[in-house]
Amino acid sequence: MIDQRIVEKAETLAKMAPDDSVTAEVLAGREGQFSTTTPLAAPPVTYLQDTEAPAYVLTNKKRGIGLGSKRNTTSPTGERRTVILVTGRRTLCLVGGESDDEVIEIPHESVAKAAYSTGLRANRIALRTPRQQYHCWIHRKTTEALLDATTEFIEERQPEDPEPTDGDDASRVMYRGRPVNRDQLTGSSGESDSDRTVTYRGKPVEDS
């Protein structure tokens, strides 16, 4: 049973949101967009900081999030899904697991380029930082207008010269619940997305 405080916070944030993609049902973890399935192991709203509010919410079923390359994905487990919360501070990608969700965080201040693309099977928003690229896969039923608005929202908050903040990693990636710094998460330069392998602690990052 979901804590009533979580439900109330989800309802408040949904009412405050500038876009109707932000719903109390998704934030409270009661169901996902385009599905009645519980998307994550924990309600998405619990991953937000105290004063943080989502402006847009995007989801996908099985494709998860690509790290460095579209092929190197972190994917949901079982019937779980992926929820992407775009707030005034960051793009927060939550990949559902049976008992623990995987969290990938990309602060707007570290984004060098944001772009979206559409496809028959899925849509995608690509976010590039000085050292990495993230492929946020999005359900094919998501409208292009929403993709465009979300990308523009991120672009409006990205700096002219993205830099790491306070000595932190430029992308502040969380992988399996732990921070990943630049030396741990690297992509081979000079290679195309289809050929590049992303590694974590010396091992390739593969589908979950």
SEPATI-861813 format. One line per 3 residues: number of its first residue (from 1); for each residue x, z, y of C-alpha. Coordinates in Angstrom, 2 decimals. Layout:
NUM) X:Z:Y | ...
//
This chain:
1) 0.00:0.00:0.00 | 1.34:-0.95:3.42 | 1.94:1.89:5.89
4) -0.74:1.91:8.60 | 1.95:2.17:11.28 | 3.44:-1.11:10.06
7) 0.04:-2.78:10.21 | -0.58:-1.49:13.72 | 2.83:-2.65:14.96
10) 2.28:-6.08:13.38 | -1.11:-6.39:15.05 | 0.33:-5.39:18.43
13) 3.21:-7.86:18.22 | 0.89:-10.66:17.10 | -1.34:-10.07:20.15
16) 1.70:-10.09:22.46 | 3.18:-13.29:21.02 | 3.01:-16.48:23.10
19) 2.30:-18.61:20.01 | -0.32:-18.28:17.29 | 2.29:-18.87:14.57
22) 2.91:-15.13:14.90 | 0.20:-13.45:12.85 | -0.35:-9.82:11.88
25) -0.74:-10.86:8.23 | 2.72:-12.40:8.01 | 4.45:-9.68:10.06
28) 2.88:-6.93:7.97 | 3.89:-8.67:4.74 | 0.34:-9.08:3.50
31) 0.63:-12.84:3.08 | 2.70:-15.83:4.13 | 1.81:-18.87:6.19
34) 0.09:-21.49:4.04 | -0.08:-18.98:1.18 | -1.68:-15.71:0.10
37) 1.56:-14.66:-1.62 | 3.40:-11.61:-0.28 | 6.45:-13.31:1.25
40) 9.11:-10.59:1.16 | 10.01:-7.37:-0.60 | 9.64:-5.53:2.73
43) 7.28:-6.37:5.63 | 9.00:-8.75:8.09 | 8.15:-6.47:11.03
46) 10.43:-3.77:9.60 | 13.48:-5.97:10.24 | 12.82:-6.10:13.99
49) 14.55:-3.75:16.41 | 12.43:-1.26:18.34 | 11.99:-3.37:21.48
52) 12.16:-6.76:19.78 | 9.17:-9.07:19.50 | 8.82:-12.47:17.78
55) 7.81:-15.48:19.83 | 7.54:-17.83:16.84 | 7.26:-17.39:13.07
58) 8.20:-20.14:10.60 | 8.17:-20.06:6.82 | 9.18:-22.02:3.75
61) 8.60:-21.59:0.05 | 11.67:-22.28:-2.08 | 14.27:-24.01:0.08
64) 15.51:-20.87:1.80 | 18.36:-21.10:4.31 | 21.35:-23.45:4.12
67) 24.72:-21.91:5.04 | 27.15:-24.50:6.37 | 25.65:-27.24:4.23
70) 22.08:-28.13:3.34 | 23.12:-27.83:-0.32 | 24.57:-24.33:-0.06
73) 21.33:-22.41:0.17 | 20.22:-18.83:-0.16 | 16.80:-19.18:-1.79
76) 13.86:-16.83:-2.46 | 13.46:-15.13:-5.83 | 10.41:-15.68:-8.02
79) 7.24:-16.00:-5.94 | 8.87:-14.74:-2.76 | 9.28:-16.92:0.30
82) 11.39:-17.29:3.43 | 10.22:-16.00:6.81 | 12.01:-16.99:10.02
85) 11.37:-14.82:13.07 | 12.48:-16.28:16.40 | 12.68:-13.55:19.03
88) 14.07:-13.40:22.54 | 17.40:-12.26:21.07 | 17.97:-14.13:17.84
91) 16.76:-16.22:14.94 | 16.19:-13.81:12.08 | 15.99:-15.47:8.65
94) 14.53:-13.33:5.87 | 14.85:-14.66:2.33 | 12.56:-12.87:-0.12
97) 13.89:-10.98:-3.12 | 12.17:-8.93:-5.79 | 13.45:-5.57:-4.51
100) 15.69:-6.46:-1.54 | 15.48:-9.31:0.94 | 18.49:-11.24:2.18
103) 18.98:-11.30:5.95 | 20.75:-13.99:7.98 | 20.91:-13.36:11.73
106) 21.90:-15.93:14.37 | 21.94:-14.53:17.94 | 20.93:-17.04:20.62
109) 24.12:-16.17:22.53 | 26.14:-17.67:19.68 | 24.22:-20.94:19.36
112) 26.11:-24.04:20.48 | 23.43:-26.53:19.46 | 19.84:-26.44:18.17
115) 17.93:-29.41:16.76 | 14.99:-30.04:14.46 | 14.07:-32.77:12.00
118) 10.94:-33.58:10.03 | 10.54:-34.80:6.45 | 7.97:-35.52:3.77
121) 8.91:-32.47:1.69 | 10.12:-30.07:4.37 | 11.08:-29.76:8.00
124) 14.27:-28.19:9.29 | 15.80:-26.54:12.33 | 19.60:-26.71:12.40
127) 21.50:-24.11:14.43 | 25.21:-24.59:15.04 | 27.56:-21.83:16.19
130) 31.26:-22.31:17.06 | 32.20:-21.77:13.41 | 29.12:-22.45:11.31
133) 25.87:-24.37:10.89 | 22.60:-22.95:9.55 | 19.81:-25.05:8.09
136) 16.48:-23.25:8.48 | 14.10:-25.02:6.12 | 10.47:-24.97:7.24
139) 7.18:-25.76:5.49 | 6.19:-29.42:5.74 | 2.76:-28.50:7.16
142) 4.38:-27.00:10.26 | 3.57:-29.23:13.24 | 6.24:-31.08:15.16
145) 4.91:-29.47:18.34 | 5.79:-26.03:16.93 | 9.24:-27.20:15.82
148) 9.88:-28.64:19.27 | 8.68:-25.50:21.07 | 10.77:-23.23:18.84
151) 13.91:-25.32:19.30 | 13.41:-25.46:23.05 | 12.93:-21.68:23.14
154) 16.30:-21.21:21.43 | 18.03:-23.80:23.63 | 16.82:-22.06:26.78
157) 18.65:-18.91:25.66 | 21.91:-20.40:24.41 | 24.96:-20.09:26.68
160) 27.08:-22.97:27.92 | 30.09:-21.59:26.10 | 29.02:-19.62:22.98
163) 31.37:-16.75:22.20 | 31.45:-13.78:19.84 | 29.97:-10.70:21.49
166) 31.87:-7.39:21.80 | 34.40:-8.48:19.19 | 31.66:-9.25:16.68
169) 31.43:-12.41:14.61 | 29.94:-15.38:16.45 | 27.06:-15.58:14.02
172) 26.66:-11.97:12.84 | 25.67:-13.17:9.40 | 24.21:-10.68:6.95
175) 24.63:-11.76:3.33 | 23.05:-9.62:0.59 | 22.52:-6.86:3.11
178) 26.13:-6.71:4.33 | 27.80:-8.16:7.45 | 29.95:-11.23:6.83
181) 32.75:-11.91:9.31 | 34.40:-15.22:10.12 | 37.20:-14.81:7.60
184) 34.72:-14.14:4.78 | 32.28:-16.97:5.52 | 34.01:-20.31:6.11
187) 33.30:-23.99:5.80 | 35.99:-26.61:5.22 | 36.51:-28.47:8.48
190) 36.40:-32.23:8.58 | 33.91:-32.51:5.73 | 30.33:-33.70:5.90
193) 27.43:-31.33:5.28 | 26.87:-32.84:1.86 | 30.49:-32.20:0.80
196) 31.19:-28.89:2.47 | 31.32:-25.70:0.39 | 30.62:-22.36:2.03
199) 32.43:-19.42:0.51 | 31.83:-15.68:0.66 | 34.75:-13.44:-0.33
202) 36.43:-16.39:-1.98 | 33.39:-17.48:-4.00 | 31.00:-20.36:-3.30
205) 27.63:-19.33:-1.86 | 25.12:-20.83:-4.27 | 21.33:-20.80:-4.57
208) 19.86:-17.40:-5.39
//
